[in-house]
């Protein structure tokens, strides 16, 4: 009887110790995810799977529509020269922005894709751009907004272009010298410009983004890098995690899609990380200390409406991009997949109408074609 009582007491003590350890570990786990630049983290990352959906990543709870879609081909004047061109919709215009063409901007009427005219040249004259970022261009209420290293953020007014082919530079916003070489520069709102860091400066190198207040001239940094590759590759982080960003039209959020890792992040306007969606990383990514030649490219062209994010995913090695038929991924602003639409052309750039009904796109291989896709039937209501 005595031994039985001793045994019961030992069992009770073991249970109490186990309970206390479990409670302590729970508290430790809660504090270990705190990061000084992240106020809210709504998603856990499942790094052991490359799949999305209920059977793949358990933190994504919706199943996207998956379809192959066919384009309507619109024959146009053969003025689409560059494989690094960008397509922007402004009201009833489609503006094709070239990188190295004699004429940098070509304007087409929508929805018939009728060519209206072109403007702009490379150079340092009043209406010229020496070093512009075509892929970073966006529309605004009066026209097209584009960043140029030499001239800054340039606002091009197109409101009178159809009647008299006239354009004007509405305004320019110059960045401080040390910020001129930022990558992926975008205007978040009337006060704030954000860009991705690419220097070895110790403070900037710790964070992915630099934030610049246009009026106060204040500069600060936010957004710690992901950690999908080991720490000794940190000097390559600006290249490994290079991305393209897009701002929600109501200016409450922005999203950044990575080029060399299949992942994206959604941030609140104040820099709070709201969601990170990791899908896939490359195997055999490095050749010694450096990224190997001809890596896989995932996201290159990103667009947004207030309802959805649109990301052109190539999932192809750099040299094969002109032959690749990418997938148009549609996500909501909570990071849930809506649709994966496999395109029938080698699309390199696109934009979507404000009502989410139609996509207009250009390809790597066609100088005289604009492709359109009807997508409204693939958007979940």
C-alpha positions in Angstrom: 0.0 0.0 0.0 2.8 2.3 0.9 4.6 1.7 -2.4 1.4 2.2 -4.3 0.9 5.7 -2.7 4.5 6.6 -3.5 3.9 5.6 -7.2 0.8 7.8 -7.4 2.7 10.8 -5.9 5.5 10.4 -8.5 3.0 10.2 -11.4 1.3 13.4 -10.1 4.6 15.3 -9.8 5.6 14.2 -13.4 2.3 15.5 -14.8 2.7 18.9 -13.0 6.3 19.3 -14.3 5.2 18.4 -17.8 2.3 20.9 -17.7 4.6 23.7 -16.5 7.2 23.0 -19.2 4.5 23.1 -21.9 3.1 26.4 -20.6 6.6 27.9 -20.5 7.4 26.7 -24.1 4.2 28.2 -25.3 5.1 31.6 -23.9 8.6 31.4 -25.3 7.3 30.6 -28.8 5.0 33.5 -28.6 7.8 36.0 -28.0 10.3 34.4 -30.3 8.4 35.5 -33.4 8.5 39.2 -32.5 10.5 41.3 -35.0 11.1 44.9 -34.4 9.8 46.1 -37.8 6.8 43.8 -38.0 3.7 44.7 -36.0 1.4 41.9 -37.3 2.1 38.6 -38.8 -1.0 36.8 -40.1 0.5 33.8 -41.8 2.9 31.0 -40.8 5.2 29.8 -43.5 5.2 26.1 -44.4 8.7 25.7 -45.8 8.4 22.0 -46.4 6.0 22.1 -49.3 6.0 23.8 -52.7 2.2 23.3 -53.2 -0.6 25.7 -52.6 -4.1 24.7 -51.6 -5.9 22.7 -48.9 -3.6 19.7 -49.4 -0.4 21.7 -49.8 0.1 24.8 -47.7 -2.3 24.5 -44.8 -2.2 28.3 -44.2 -3.9 29.0 -47.6 -7.5 28.0 -47.4 -8.9 28.7 -50.8 -8.6 26.7 -54.0 -7.9 28.8 -57.1 -9.6 28.4 -60.5 -7.2 26.8 -63.0 -7.8 27.4 -66.7 -6.1 27.7 -70.0 -7.3 30.9 -71.7 -7.2 32.0 -75.3 -6.3 35.5 -76.5 -8.0 37.8 -79.0 -5.3 39.1 -81.3 -5.3 42.8 -82.3 -3.1 43.8 -85.2 -1.4 47.1 -84.6 1.3 49.3 -86.2 4.7 47.5 -85.7 6.1 49.8 -83.0 6.5 47.4 -80.1 10.3 46.9 -80.2 11.7 45.9 -76.9 11.4 42.7 -74.9 11.8 44.9 -71.8 8.8 47.1 -72.7 5.9 47.7 -70.3 2.2 48.0 -70.8 0.1 50.5 -68.9 -3.6 51.3 -69.1 -4.7 54.9 -68.5 -8.4 55.5 -68.9 -9.1 54.6 -72.6 -5.5 54.5 -73.6 -3.0 51.7 -73.6 0.5 53.1 -73.3 3.4 50.9 -74.4 6.6 52.1 -72.8 9.8 51.1 -74.6 13.3 50.9 -73.1 15.7 51.5 -76.1 13.4 52.5 -79.0 13.8 55.9 -80.7 10.2 56.6 -79.5 9.8 55.7 -75.8 6.0 55.9 -75.5 3.4 54.6 -77.9 -0.3 55.2 -77.3 -3.2 53.0 -78.5 -6.9 53.6 -78.1 -9.0 51.1 -76.2 -10.8 48.8 -76.7 -10.0 48.6 -80.5 -6.2 49.1 -80.0 -6.1 51.7 -82.7 -2.6 53.4 -82.8 -2.9 57.1 -81.9 0.8 58.3 -81.8 4.1 58.3 -79.9 6.3 60.6 -77.9 9.4 60.8 -75.9 13.1 60.1 -76.6 16.1 59.1 -74.6 18.2 62.1 -73.6 18.4 64.9 -71.1 16.2 67.4 -72.9 12.9 68.8 -71.3 10.7 65.9 -72.5 13.4 63.3 -72.7 14.4 60.5 -70.3 18.0 59.2 -70.1 17.6 56.3 -67.6 13.9 55.4 -67.1 12.5 52.3 -65.4 9.8 51.1 -67.9 8.6 48.2 -65.7 8.1 50.5 -62.7 5.8 52.8 -64.5 2.2 53.3 -63.3 -0.8 55.3 -64.2 -2.2 58.2 -62.1 -5.2 60.5 -62.4 -3.8 62.6 -65.3 -1.5 60.1 -67.1 1.7 58.0 -66.6 4.1 58.2 -63.7 7.6 56.8 -64.3 11.0 56.9 -62.4 14.2 58.0 -64.1 17.5 58.0 -62.3 18.5 61.4 -63.7 15.2 63.2 -63.5 13.5 61.5 -60.6 9.8 60.6 -60.4 8.2 62.1 -63.5 4.5 62.7 -63.9 3.5 62.8 -67.6 0.1 64.4 -68.3 -1.8 62.7 -71.1 -5.2 64.3 -70.7 -4.9 66.2 -74.0 -3.0 63.7 -76.0 -5.9 62.4 -78.2 -6.9 65.8 -79.4 -3.6 67.4 -80.2 -0.9 64.8 -79.5 0.3 67.1 -76.7 2.0 65.9 -73.5 3.3 67.9 -70.7 5.5 67.1 -67.6 3.1 67.9 -64.8 5.8 67.6 -62.1 9.0 65.9 -61.0 10.1 64.6 -57.6 13.8 64.4 -57.2 15.3 61.9 -54.7 18.4 62.7 -52.5 21.6 61.6 -54.2 22.1 58.5 -52.0 18.7 57.2 -52.9 18.8 57.7 -56.6 20.1 54.1 -57.2 17.4 52.3 -55.3 15.6 49.6 -57.2 11.9 49.1 -57.6 11.0 52.7 -56.7 7.4 53.5 -56.3 5.1 56.3 -54.9 3.1 54.9 -52.0 1.1 58.1 -51.5 1.4 61.9 -51.7 4.0 61.9 -48.9 6.1 58.7 -49.4 8.4 57.1 -51.9 9.7 53.6 -51.2 12.5 51.6 -52.9 14.5 48.4 -52.5 18.0 48.7 -51.1 21.0 47.5 -53.1 24.0 48.8 -51.3 26.5 47.4 -48.7 25.7 50.1 -46.2 25.3 48.3 -42.9 22.1 50.0 -41.9 20.4 49.8 -45.3 21.8 46.3 -45.8 19.8 45.0 -42.8 16.5 46.0 -44.3 14.9 45.5 -47.7 13.2 48.9 -48.1 14.1 52.5 -47.8 11.3 55.0 -47.1 11.6 58.7 -48.0 9.1 61.4 -46.9 8.9 63.9 -49.7 8.0 66.8 -47.4 9.9 66.2 -44.2 12.9 64.7 -46.1 13.1 62.0 -43.5 14.7 58.7 -44.5 14.1 55.4 -42.6 14.3 51.7 -43.3 12.0 48.7 -42.8 11.2 45.2 -43.9 13.7 42.5 -42.8 14.7 40.1 -45.5 13.3 36.6 -45.6 15.6 33.8 -44.5 15.1 31.1 -47.0 18.8 30.9 -47.7 21.6 30.6 -45.2 23.1 33.6 -43.4 26.5 33.5 -45.3 24.6 34.5 -48.5 23.5 37.8 -46.9 25.6 40.0 -49.2 23.6 38.6 -52.1 20.2 39.3 -50.4 19.4 42.4 -52.6 19.8 40.1 -55.7 18.2 37.0 -54.2 15.2 38.8 -53.0 14.9 41.4 -55.8 11.2 42.1 -56.4 8.6 44.2 -58.2 6.0 46.1 -56.1 2.6 47.4 -56.7 0.4 49.8 -54.7 -3.3 49.2 -54.0 -5.1 52.1 -55.7 -6.7 53.2 -52.5 -3.0 53.5 -51.1 -3.7 51.4 -48.0 -1.4 48.5 -48.9 1.4 47.5 -51.2 2.6 44.1 -52.4 6.1 42.9 -53.5 6.5 39.8 -55.7 10.0 38.3 -55.9 11.7 37.6 -59.2 13.9 34.6 -58.2 11.9 33.1 -55.4 8.2 32.2 -55.9 6.9 34.3 -53.0 5.3 37.6 -52.2 4.6 39.9 -49.3 1.7 42.2 -48.5 2.4 45.3 -46.4 0.2 47.9 -44.8 0.9 51.5 -45.8 2.9 52.1 -42.6 5.3 49.2 -43.3 3.6 46.6 -41.2 4.0 43.1 -42.8 0.4 41.7 -43.1 1.1 38.5 -45.0 3.9 36.5 -46.5 3.1 33.8 -49.0 6.0 31.4 -49.8 5.5 28.9 -52.7 8.8 27.7 -54.0 12.6 28.4 -54.1 15.2 27.3 -56.6 17.4 24.2 -56.2 21.0 24.5 -57.3 20.6 28.3 -57.1 24.2 29.1 -56.4 27.5 28.6 -58.3 30.0 28.9 -55.5 29.6 32.2 -53.9 27.3 33.7 -56.5 23.9 33.1 -58.1 24.3 30.8 -61.0 23.8 32.0 -64.6 20.4 31.6 -66.2 18.3 31.2 -63.1 14.6 30.6 -63.1 12.5 33.8 -63.3 9.2 33.8 -61.5 7.4 37.2 -61.2 8.4 40.1 -63.5 5.2 42.1 -64.2 2.7 42.9 -61.4 -0.5 44.9 -61.6 -3.3 45.6 -59.1 -6.9 46.9 -58.7 -8.6 47.6 -55.3 -9.9 44.0 -55.4 -7.1 41.9 -56.8 -3.4 41.4 -57.4 -2.3 40.2 -60.8 1.1 38.6 -61.2 2.7 37.2 -64.4 4.5 34.1 -63.4 7.0 32.7 -65.9 8.6 29.8 -63.9 11.3 29.6 -66.6 15.0 30.1 -67.0 16.1 33.5 -68.3 17.3 32.3 -71.7 14.0 30.6 -72.4 11.7 33.4 -71.5 10.9 34.4 -75.2 9.5 30.9 -75.7 7.7 30.6 -72.4 3.9 30.9 -72.1 3.4 32.2 -68.5 0.6 31.9 -66.0 -1.4 34.9 -64.9 -1.9 34.5 -61.2 -4.8 36.4 -59.5 -4.7 36.9 -55.7 -6.9 38.9 -53.4 -5.3 41.5 -51.0 -5.5 39.0 -48.1 -3.1 36.7 -50.0 -5.6 34.1 -51.1 -5.3 32.6 -54.6 -8.3 33.3 -56.9 -7.2 32.0 -60.3 -4.2 30.6 -62.2 -4.8 31.3 -65.9 -2.3 29.7 -68.3 -1.8 32.1 -71.3 -1.5 31.0 -74.9 1.1 33.6 -75.9 4.7 34.4 -74.7 3.5 37.4 -72.8 6.1 39.8 -71.3 3.9 42.6 -70.0 0.3 43.4 -69.4 -2.3 45.6 -67.6 -5.8 45.0 -66.4 -8.9 47.2 -66.7 -10.2 48.8 -63.5 -13.3 46.6 -63.5 -11.2 43.4 -63.6 -12.9 42.3 -66.8 -10.1 42.3 -69.3 -6.3 42.1 -69.7 -4.3 43.7 -72.5 -0.8 42.3 -73.1 2.2 42.3 -75.3 4.6 39.5 -76.1 8.4 38.9 -76.3 8.1 38.1 -80.0 5.5 40.3 -81.7 6.0 43.9 -82.8 2.6 44.3 -84.4 0.2 42.6 -82.0 -1.6 43.4 -78.8 -3.3 40.5 -77.1 -6.5 40.8 -75.0 -8.0 38.2 -72.6 -11.5 38.2 -71.1 -11.1 37.3 -67.4 -14.3 38.4 -65.6 -15.7 34.8 -65.7 -12.7 33.6 -63.6 -13.0 36.1 -60.8 -14.8 34.7 -57.8 -17.8 36.8 -56.7 
